[in-house]
Amino acid sequence: MQFTDNTCSFVLVGAWNPAILDPNWLVREIFESPQGVEVPVSMEFTPIPGAAPKFTIEGITFIPSGDKLILLPRDLSAESLRSVEAIALKILQTLHHTPIAGIGENIQFVENNPTPQQVEIFSLRDDLTETCDLDLELDTIALKRAFSLDNGIVNLTQIYKQGTVTFEFNFHYGADSADNAAALLSDTFYQNMMKSLTILESYEFTPENVQELTND
């Protein structure tokens, strides 16, 4: 089983002004780069009309839009996850008048070669491919559940598609202000990574690079 870097994200849901969250402001106010010191910034624009651009500063990718600010870590190491959380906290503290509705932390794992025992969780009692008169062919099974955990919610989606098993974790925290959201952040991104590994172990899935993920 492998984690997928490009699906790991830290999301601040709220009413943002993307014009403020530009690279120059972030470098100066959030990363606190000294005046006159150049900080490399990479930009990536999408061909989709109206889609927010991406820019990366010191290994953290930012995707600002009107209703959310997305931060992507360089990888899933403890250092990267904690760096993203620290930058998110600094943004919340600096723009503390910004209306905030919640925090989301998303992590995804994929197993391309699951064992028959690991696929058993997707067994259906009502297999329509056998009971329905239509010529149905099963393409995807998705199991969705939500669990209360600590002071938040874990939304877990397990997907079986064409021999591949995917676990999508969304750790959600409600918030009614930037100050409230900031108070919720206490090493949650890294700790939620560890909690997702605990859940995977209960299904006998273990990421191949688990040593990197647990290197604290």
C-alpha positions as CSV (number, residue, x, y, z in Angstrom):
1,M,0.0,0.0,0.0
2,Q,1.2,3.5,-0.9
3,F,0.2,6.9,0.2
4,T,-0.5,9.4,-2.6
5,D,1.3,12.7,-2.1
6,N,-0.9,14.8,-4.4
7,T,-4.1,13.9,-2.5
8,C,-2.8,14.9,0.9
9,S,-4.1,18.4,1.8
10,F,-4.8,20.8,4.6
11,V,-7.9,22.9,4.0
12,L,-9.1,26.0,5.7
13,V,-12.8,26.6,4.7
14,G,-13.9,30.2,4.9
15,A,-14.4,33.5,3.2
16,W,-10.9,34.2,1.8
17,N,-9.6,37.1,-0.3
18,P,-7.3,35.5,-2.8
19,A,-5.9,38.9,-3.7
20,I,-4.3,39.1,-0.3
21,L,-2.9,35.5,-0.3
22,D,-0.4,36.1,-3.1
23,P,3.2,34.9,-3.0
24,N,4.7,38.3,-2.1
25,W,2.5,38.7,0.9
26,L,3.1,35.1,2.1
27,V,6.8,35.4,1.8
28,R,6.9,38.7,3.7
29,E,4.2,38.3,6.3
30,I,4.0,34.5,6.9
31,F,7.4,33.1,6.1
32,E,8.9,36.3,7.4
33,S,11.7,36.4,4.8
34,P,14.1,39.3,5.5
35,Q,13.8,42.3,3.2
36,G,16.1,41.9,0.1
37,V,16.4,38.2,0.4
38,E,15.0,36.3,-2.6
39,V,12.7,33.3,-1.9
40,P,12.1,31.0,-4.9
41,V,8.4,30.7,-5.8
42,S,7.1,28.3,-8.5
43,M,3.8,29.1,-10.2
44,E,1.4,26.6,-11.9
45,F,-1.6,27.8,-13.8
46,T,-4.4,25.5,-14.9
47,P,-6.2,25.7,-18.3
48,I,-9.6,25.4,-16.6
49,P,-11.3,28.9,-16.7
50,G,-11.6,30.4,-13.2
51,A,-9.6,27.7,-11.5
52,A,-7.2,29.0,-8.8
53,P,-3.5,29.0,-9.6
54,K,-1.0,27.0,-7.5
55,F,2.2,28.4,-6.1
56,T,4.9,26.7,-4.0
57,I,7.0,28.4,-1.4
58,E,9.6,26.4,0.6
59,G,8.0,23.1,-0.2
60,I,4.4,24.1,0.6
61,T,1.9,24.5,-2.2
62,F,-0.9,27.0,-1.8
63,I,-4.2,27.0,-3.7
64,P,-6.2,30.1,-2.6
65,S,-9.8,30.6,-3.6
66,G,-12.8,32.6,-2.3
67,D,-14.3,29.7,-0.2
68,K,-11.2,27.8,0.9
69,L,-7.4,27.9,1.2
70,I,-5.7,24.6,0.4
71,L,-2.1,23.8,1.5
72,L,-0.3,20.8,0.2
73,P,2.8,19.3,1.9
74,R,6.0,18.3,0.1
75,D,5.5,14.8,1.4
76,L,4.0,12.9,4.3
77,S,6.9,13.1,6.7
78,A,6.4,14.5,10.2
79,E,8.4,17.6,9.3
80,S,6.4,18.4,6.2
81,L,3.0,17.9,7.9
82,R,4.0,20.0,10.9
83,S,5.4,22.8,8.6
84,V,2.1,23.0,6.8
85,E,0.2,23.2,10.1
86,A,2.5,25.9,11.4
87,I,2.0,28.0,8.3
88,A,-1.7,27.5,8.4
89,L,-1.7,28.6,12.1
90,K,0.3,31.7,11.2
91,I,-2.1,32.7,8.5
92,L,-5.1,32.3,10.8
93,Q,-3.4,34.4,13.5
94,T,-2.4,37.1,11.0
95,L,-5.8,37.2,9.2
96,H,-7.8,36.6,12.4
97,H,-10.8,38.6,11.1
98,T,-11.3,36.2,8.2
99,P,-14.6,34.2,8.6
100,I,-13.7,30.5,9.0
101,A,-16.2,27.6,8.9
102,G,-14.0,24.6,9.4
103,I,-10.7,22.7,8.9
104,G,-10.2,19.6,6.8
105,E,-7.2,17.3,6.7
106,N,-7.2,14.8,3.8
107,I,-5.0,11.7,3.4
108,Q,-5.3,8.9,0.8
109,F,-3.7,5.5,0.5
110,V,-3.9,3.0,-2.4
111,E,-3.3,-0.7,-2.5
112,N,-2.9,-2.0,-6.1
113,N,-2.5,-5.7,-5.1
114,P,-4.9,-6.4,-2.2
115,T,-5.2,-9.9,-0.9
116,P,-8.5,-11.8,-1.1
117,Q,-8.9,-11.3,2.7
118,Q,-8.4,-7.6,2.4
119,V,-11.1,-7.4,-0.3
120,E,-13.7,-9.2,1.9
121,I,-14.7,-5.9,3.5
122,F,-16.4,-5.1,0.1
123,S,-18.6,-8.2,0.1
124,L,-22.2,-7.3,-0.7
125,R,-25.3,-9.2,0.5
126,D,-27.3,-7.7,-2.4
127,D,-25.2,-8.4,-5.4
128,L,-27.3,-6.9,-8.2
129,T,-25.1,-8.4,-10.9
130,E,-26.6,-11.8,-9.9
131,T,-30.2,-10.8,-8.9
132,C,-31.1,-8.1,-11.4
133,D,-32.5,-9.0,-14.9
134,L,-30.3,-6.3,-16.4
135,D,-26.8,-7.1,-17.7
136,L,-25.0,-5.3,-15.0
137,E,-21.2,-5.4,-14.5
138,L,-19.9,-4.2,-11.2
139,D,-17.4,-1.4,-11.6
140,T,-16.9,0.2,-8.2
141,I,-17.9,-0.3,-4.6
142,A,-17.6,2.6,-2.2
143,L,-18.2,2.4,1.6
144,K,-18.6,5.7,3.4
145,R,-18.7,6.2,7.1
146,A,-18.3,9.0,9.6
147,F,-16.8,8.6,13.1
148,S,-16.6,11.0,16.0
149,L,-13.0,11.1,17.2
150,D,-11.6,13.5,19.9
151,N,-13.1,16.9,19.0
152,G,-13.7,16.2,15.3
153,I,-15.1,13.8,12.7
154,V,-13.3,11.2,10.6
155,N,-15.0,10.7,7.2
156,L,-13.7,7.4,5.9
157,T,-14.3,6.3,2.3
158,Q,-13.1,2.8,1.2
159,I,-13.2,2.2,-2.6
160,Y,-12.8,-1.0,-4.5
161,K,-12.3,-0.5,-8.3
162,Q,-10.8,-2.8,-10.8
163,G,-8.7,-4.7,-8.3
164,T,-7.5,-1.6,-6.5
165,V,-8.4,-0.7,-2.9
166,T,-8.3,3.0,-1.9
167,F,-8.7,4.5,1.6
168,E,-9.7,8.2,1.7
169,F,-9.5,9.9,5.1
170,N,-11.0,13.3,5.8
171,F,-10.5,14.6,9.3
172,H,-12.9,17.5,9.8
173,Y,-13.1,20.1,12.6
174,G,-15.9,22.7,12.8
175,A,-14.9,26.3,13.6
176,D,-16.8,29.6,13.8
177,S,-13.8,32.0,13.6
178,A,-10.2,32.1,12.7
179,D,-9.3,32.3,16.4
180,N,-11.4,29.2,17.1
181,A,-9.7,27.4,14.2
182,A,-6.3,28.4,15.4
183,A,-7.1,27.0,18.9
184,L,-7.9,23.6,17.4
185,L,-4.5,23.2,15.8
186,S,-2.2,21.2,18.0
187,D,-0.1,18.9,15.9
188,T,-3.3,17.5,14.4
189,F,-2.1,16.9,10.9
190,Y,0.7,14.6,11.9
191,Q,-1.3,12.9,14.6
192,N,-4.1,12.3,12.2
193,M,-1.7,10.7,9.8
194,M,-0.8,8.3,12.7
195,K,-4.5,7.7,13.4
196,S,-5.1,6.8,9.7
197,L,-2.3,4.2,10.0
198,T,-3.9,2.7,13.0
199,I,-7.2,2.4,11.1
200,L,-5.3,0.8,8.1
201,E,-3.7,-1.7,10.5
202,S,-7.1,-2.9,11.7
203,Y,-7.7,-3.9,8.1
204,E,-4.3,-5.5,7.8
205,F,-3.0,-2.8,5.4
206,T,0.5,-1.4,6.0
207,P,2.0,1.3,3.8
208,E,5.4,0.1,2.4
209,N,7.1,3.4,3.5
210,V,5.6,3.4,7.0
211,Q,9.0,4.0,8.5
212,E,9.1,7.4,6.8
213,L,5.6,8.2,8.0
214,T,6.4,7.3,11.6
215,N,9.8,8.9,11.7
216,D,9.1,11.6,14.4
